Amino acid sequence: MHSLLLMANHVKKILLGFLAIYQIEGSAAAVRTEFYSEGVLEAQVQPFHSGTFARMSLFPEQSVQPFLQAGAEMSVGPTGNWEPYFAPGVSWSVPHLRCFAEHRMKTKSQWRFLTAFGDTLSWKLAPQSLWAVFLEPYSEVLMAVEEDAFWGVQALSRVGIQVQMLANGSTDLYLEPFWSLWQGGGPSNIQSGIRPSVRLRVCEQSFCAAVSAAHVISFQDSGFEGFRLLATVGGFL
């Protein structure tokens, strides 16, 4: 409960700061403010970790967008502390592909370079049916440099059935094969497996919230297997 109160306070400060900037800058240039937060609970290995950020981008109609980002991350474990950061940067985007370069100013100053690909394809089982088959491929490449450099690659693809429960909400049943590689100062960390999952998602205009529960089946003998709960909320303000 104490961690949730700290998270709420951080989110409130971030939103107030960015809304204040938006009021000042909005009249002089096109501005888009984006907010995103997620929390992950994984039994046995990573008790809880989460992150949240607000990003204000200039010239949202252009493919190149300078931005200011403020956020916080919680390290893995029940005793993890929130670490706030401030990050100026620039992004480049085309349909389904976004690239970011940013300088995170925190306890250890960090440069981050991220390339992410994502898409959603769906096919209704009948013209008026509430049921659809969907495919969501996603992959990203991340490199971060602080005292020591590390980089990682991960890819996943959700394949499943979607049921339209409400005008703005749906329930998804899907399989999610995943693969990731992280390389730092020590040996490489490779994980792969599949996650049978159920997800409830609700969207209102450009703002969405989702909760998914999954059972992780690892392809490595020493890999993590168990329960995984993910909650996300985000969109454009």
N, C-alpha and C positions, 0 to 999 in steps of 0.2 A: 504493500500500500504506500509506503514511504517513497519507493521508486516511482510509482505512478504519479504521486503528487509532484515530485521533482520534474518528471517528464512534462506534466501539464504546465508547470511554471515556465519551463524552458520554451515550450511551444508558444505560450502566451507572449513571452518577451520577443521571440522571433517574429511572430505575426504583427505585434504592435510596431516593432522597428521597421518592418518592410512596408506596412501600410502607411507609416509616416513618410517614408521615402517616396512611396507611390504618389501620395498627395502632392508632394513638392515637385517631383519630376514629371508627373503625368501630363501636365499642361504643356511642357516643353518638348516632349518626345514620346513616341509610342513606347509603352511599357507593358510587359506582361509579368504577373507575379504567379509563381508556381509553388505549391506546398505539397510535401510528401512525408509520410511517417510510416514506419513498419516495426513490428515486434515479432520475434521468432522464439518459440519455445521448443527445444529439442531434448527429449528425455535421454538420460544416461551421460551424454557428453557435453553438450552446451546448454546449461540450465536456462539461460535467457540472454538474448542480446537484441539491441534495437538501435534505431537511428531516426533522426528527423531533420528536415531542412526546409527552408524557404528560399526561393531563388527569384530574383528580379532581373528579367532580361530586357535589354533595350532593342528596339527595332525588331519586334517579333515576326514581322512579315518577311524579313530577310533571311537568307540561308546562314549568314554569319551574324552571331548575336553576342555582344559583350554582356556579361552578367555579374551580379553581386550575389553571393550566397552566404547564408548564416545557418548554422545547424549544430547538432550535438550527436555524439555517438556514445553508447554504453559498451564497455568492454565485456567480454564473455565471462560469465560467472555470477553467482548470487551477490558477491561483494563488489561488483564492478561499479565504477563511478562514471557519472556523466562528464564527458570532455567536450566543451563547446569549441567552436571554431568559426572563423570568418574567412571567406575565400572569394577574391576577385578572379575572373576567368573569362574565357571565350568559348563559344560552341559553334559547331557547323552542323547543319542538318539538311537532309534530303528525305523524301518519303521512306519511312521504315529504318532510317539509319541516322544516328546522332554521334558526334564526337565532341569531347570536352577536354579542355586543358585548364587547370586551376591551381592556384597557390593557396593551400590551406594554412592559415596562421593559427597555431594552437600551441600546446606545450612543446612539441617538436614540430617545427615548421616542415611542411610537406608539399611537394609538387605531385600532382596526380594527372594522369592521361588516361582517358576512358573512351573506348569505342563500343557502341552497343547497337545491335540489330534486333528488331522485333516486328512481328506482323501477326495478324489474326485473319484466318480464313474460315468461313462457315458455309454449310450447305443445309438448307431446310429439307426435312424428309418429305414434306408436301407443301404446296404453296401457302396454305392457311394453317399449317401445323405449328404447335408450340415447341416441337422437338427439332433439334438441329445437330448435325455433326460438326465439330470444329477442330481446327489445328492451329496451334500457337508456337511457331518456332522462335527461339530467342538465343542469342549468344553475345558475349562481351569479352573484351580484352582490357585489362587494367594494368597500369604500371604506376608505382608510387615510389618516390625518392625522398627520404629524410636522412637519417644518419646512415642507414643501409637501404639499398634499393630492393624492392621485391616486385614481382609481376605475377599475373595470373590470367588464365583463360577458363571460361566456363560456357557450357552449352546445354540447352534443354529444349524439349519439345513436348507440349501438352497436346494430347490427342484424346478426344472423348465426346460425350453426349451433353448437350445443353438443353435445359428445360426452361422456357420463359414462364416464370411464376407470376410476375407482375409486369406492368407496363414499363417499369424502370429497373427491374431486378430479375435475376436468373439463378438457377442452381445448376452446377456443372459436376458431372462425374467423369473423371479422366485418369489416364495413365501418363506419367511424366518421366520418361528416360532422362538421365542427367549425367554429365561428365565434367570434371573440373581438374585443373592443374594449378598449383600455387608453388612458386619458387622464391625463396628468400635466402637468408644467410646459411640455412641448414639444408637438409635433404629435401627433395621434392615431395610435395603432398598431393597425391592423386586420389580422387574419389570418383566412383561411378556406381550407378545403380538405377533403380526405378521406384517411383512413388505412386501407388494407387491413391487417389485423392478425391475429396468432395469439397466443393467451394460454393459459398453463397456470396453473390455480388449484387450491389445496388448502386445505380448511378443516377445522378440528378444534374442534368446539363453536362458541364465539364468536370464534375466532381464525383469520385467513386470511392466506395468502401467495400472491402472484401475480407472474408474469413475463410481459410482453408485448413482442413485437417488431413493428414497423410500418414501412411505407414511406409517407412523407408526400408527398402530391400537393397542391401549393398552387394556389389559384384566382387568385392574384396573380402577375403577371410577376416581381415583385421578391421574392416570398415564398420561404420556405425549402422546398426539396424534398430528401429524403434519408431516411436511416435513423434510427429512434427506438427506444430500448430503455427500458422502464419496469419497475422492480421495486418492489413494495409489500409491506408486512407490517403487520398491525394487528388490533385487536380489543379485547375487554374482558378485563381481568385478574381 
